[in-house]
Amino acid sequence: MASLTPLLVTSGLKRHFGGVKAVDGVDFTLHEGEIRAIIGPNGAGKTTFVSLLSGRTEASGGTIRFAGEDVTRLPAYKRVQRGIAYTFQITNIYQTKSVADNVRMAVQGRMQRVGMPAFDFEAETAAALAAVGLSDRAETIAGELAYGHQRLLEIAMGLALQPKLLILDEPTQGLSDAEIENFLSLVRTIAKRATVLLIEHNMAVVMALADRISVLTRGQLLAEGTPSEIRDNAAVQEAYLGA
């Protein structure tokens, strides 16, 4: 259940590529414990927006505050240390390493956090794999996994960081219907201990998971609301849902 405490706030956030305004002055607030979905047509600026939040893309203007701190100019690795984990739209795994080694590297990344208490390295790895249902594939070479399982491995790597905010970019792409059902349960479990922000084109997934939905179009925020409010929003229907 989301709290009233803002975890992440953007003010006038911009990213321009020459004359293209990929993100154009977005004011956005995400609360602790929330599952928030970002939707919009192709080219709306969704991936650029979350890349700005994670530090993988530099802002042209505006500010990003995370857990009360201005992180606008922090590099991506320092945002990871502060608790922001981002899984890519295209799988970003170490193809030649085992599934378990991929997760171990993510666990190791947590060691960089200042003042972090000691933890059981192998237990953390095993827990992340178990959470996404990949325990029986721990010694499989990651590049040999089916695409849907590679997406789940990427989520396991994000979970291994034990983030305050987990950003998922098209997480159900390539998953079967059965895997999508498992994914819904997984995200609900994750949301008990972390805030979740996801970009997703599968509207059934969005409507089933999200507490609130933000709609982007042409780099700007068109609407925000609950799933039912967004479903009934005439401007959203015209711009995206096609109703």
N, C-alpha and C positions, 0 to 999 in steps of 0.2 A: 504494500500500500504506500503510495507516494506521500511524503511529508510536505509541509508548507515551506521547507527550507530550500532555497535555490541552490542547486549544485553547480550549474553552469549558466552563465548569462552572457549573451553577446549584445553589443550596442553598435548599431550602424556598421556591421561587419561587411567588408567589401573585398572582392578579388576580381580585378580587371585584367584581361589578357589583351593588350592593345586596346582596340575599340570594343571588344566583347566584354560585357558586364556579366560574368559568370555568377557572381554573388554581388548583390547591389543594395547594400544598406539594410541588412537583416537584423532585427531586434528579436531575440529568442531567449526564453527562460525554460530551463529543465530542472525539475525538482527531484530531490533525493527519493529513491525507491520507485520512480516512475518507469513505466514502459512506454516510450514515445516512438511513434512511427513518423517517418518523413516520406511523403509521396509526392508525385508530380510527373509530368510528361518527360520523355527523353529530352535532355538538354536543359532541364529546369535549373540545374546547378546543385543538385543534391549531393553528388559525390565530392564536388569542389567544396561544398559547405562543411561536410564532415572531415575532409582533408585539412581544412583550416582549423577545425576544432582540435585535431590530433597533432597539428604542427607539421604535417607533411607538405603543406602548401602555405606560403607566406601571405599574410593579409596585406591588401593594398590600403586598407583603412579600417577604422573602427577598433573595438576592443573585445577581448575574450577574458572572462573571469571564471576561474574554476576553484571551487571550495574557498571562495573569498579572495583568491589571489589573482592578480593580473598576469595571465600566461601568454598574452598576445605575441610576444617576441621570443618565447622559450622554444628551443628546438624540440623535435619530436621525442627524443630519448628522455629529456627531462620531464616531459608531460607523462610519459610512461611511468617514471619514478613517482610522480604525483598521483597516479592512479587512473590514467586514461589508456585504455586498450582499444585498438582499432583493427578489425579484420577486413581485409580487402575484398573488393568486388571480384577480383581474380585471385585465385588461391596464391598465397605467399608462404610456401613451405619450403623446407630443404629437401629437395626431391631425392637426393642420394642417401639421406640418412634414414634411420629407422623411425617409425612413428613415435616410439618412446623417446628417442634422442631429440626429436623436434620439440617435444614437450619439456624435456629436461633443460633445453636451451632457454625456453621461456621461463622456467622456474629459476634458472640461474640469473636471468635478467632481474628478477625480484630482489636478488641479493644486493643490487646497487642502491636500493632504497636506504636512505640514511636512518639509522636507529632501528632497523627492522630486527625483531627478535629471531633467534635461531629456530629452524624448522627441519623436519624430516624430509630430505630432498626426494628420496624415492617414494615416500608415501604421498607427497604432493603430486608427483608425476602420475602415480597410479590413480589418485583421486580424480585428476583432470581427465584422464582417459576413461575412467569408469563413468564419469558424468555424461560423456557423449557416446558411450557404448562402443568404445574402441579397444577395450582391454584385451580382447582376443586377437587383436592385430598389432599389439605393441612392438613386436620384432619385425613386422613387415616393412619393407622399404617404402617410404612415403610416396615416391613416384609411381609405385605399382598399385596404389589404391585406386578404386573407382573415383570419379570426380566428386560424387556426393560425399564419399568418405573423406576425401581431401578437405572439403568444406568443413566437415565435422572436426577434423584434426586442427584446422585453423582456429575454430572456436575453442577447442581444448587448450590450445596455446594461449589464447586470450584469457581463459579461465585460470590458467596456471599463474598468471600475473596477479590474480586476486584483485582486480581493479575496482575502483569506486564507480567508474563509468565504463561500460562495454559497448562499443560502437560496432554494429554489424551491417555490412554493406552487401545487400542481396544474399542473405544467408541461405535461403531455400533454393537458390538456383542450382539445378542439377540434382535435387533430392527427389526421391520417389514419394508417392502419397504416404506410404507407411513411415518413411523417414521424416516427412513433414509433420506428421502427428507426433512423433517422438521429439522433434525440434520444439513444438509448441510447449510440451511438458518441460523440456529442458530450460527454455527461456523463463517460464514461470518459476522454476526452481532458482535460476540465477537471480531473478528479480527480488528474491527474499534477502539477498545480501549485496546486491549491486544495482545501480541504475542502468537501464538498457535503452539505447537509442539505435533504431534500425531503419535503414532504407530498404524498402521492399515493394516489388511490383505485384506480388500475389495478394490481391485485395482480400481474399478469404483469410489469409494469415494475418494481415493488418487488422481486420475487423475482429478477429478472434483474440488477438494479443494486446492491442494498444489500449492504454488508459486514455491517451489523447493522441491526436494526429495533427501534424503540421503539413501544410500543402505549399510547395514551392512552385513557382512558374516564372520563367524568364529572370531567374536570380532573385526574385522577391517573394516575400511571404504573402500568400494569397488568403489563407484562412487557417484557423486553429480551432480545435474543439474535440469533443468526444466522437467516437465512431458514428453514433447516430446523428450528431450534429453535422458532421462532415458529409455523411450520406445524403442528408436533406438539404445541403447548401447548394443553391442554384448556380453560384459562380464556380464552385468546384465541379459540378456536373458538366457545365459548359467547357471548362478548361481541361478537365482530365477524365472524369468518369464516363463521359460520353452519353449521359442520360438525356 
